[in-house]
Amino acid sequence: MLAAATRLSSFKISKLARYSVAVVILLAGIAVWWNALLPLKLYPVLVNAVLLATFSYSLVFPPSMVEFFARMSEPDLPLVAVAYTRRVTQIWCVFFIVNGAIALVTAIWASEAIWSLYTGVISYGLMGVLFGGEFLYRLRFKRLNHV
């Protein structure tokens, strides 16, 4: 782990990604050193925090994350679509806050079975529902706004 941490600065990745990897290495090291499960259980919290930071950053410094992905398939987005993608990015930010908070609560106070169920099954199901719901709404949005 120490070797990986010292080589981290030589990889061509963003500072945020570098810090994220460093925190994961630190959490894993703590878990191994003290034979503790909590640092490993905090990994989903870290993932949600990084995703929240990334999506939030894109709201402050456009294009929003969802707009960035949308422009990959439709480079000329109308203004109504840009506003829509911004709103979807905001919705994902709320999801990451709620999901990260639940992951934190289950990591600290719930049993390992409950934590595993939430972080390994339920959270992915909720993510799928959000993806699917947004996709269905987007089809309707495109039809109504002629986008």
Residue pairs with C-beta under 8 A, 6 or more apart in sequence:
1 25
1 28
1 29
1 32
4 25
5 22
5 25
8 18
8 21
8 22
8 25
9 18
11 18
13 21
16 50
16 53
16 54
20 46
20 50
23 46
24 43
24 46
27 39
27 40
27 42
27 43
27 46
28 39
28 40
30 36
30 39
31 37
31 38
31 39
31 40
37 112
38 107
38 108
41 106
41 107
41 112
41 115
41 119
42 104
42 107
44 99
44 100
44 103
44 107
44 119
44 123
45 100
45 103
45 104
45 107
48 96
48 97
48 99
48 100
48 103
49 96
49 100
51 92
51 96
52 93
52 96
52 97
52 100
54 65
55 64
55 65
55 89
55 92
55 93
55 96
56 93
58 64
58 65
58 67
58 68
58 89
59 86
59 89
59 90
59 93
62 86
63 71
63 82
63 85
64 85
64 86
64 88
64 89
65 89
65 92
66 85
66 86
66 88
66 89
66 92
67 77
67 82
67 85
67 86
67 89
70 77
70 81
70 85
71 77
74 81
77 85
77 147
78 145
78 147
80 145
80 147
81 145
81 147
84 138
84 141
88 134
91 130
91 134
92 130
95 126
95 127
95 130
99 123
99 126
99 127
102 118
102 123
103 115
103 118
103 119
103 123
106 114
106 115
106 118
106 119
107 115
110 118
141 147
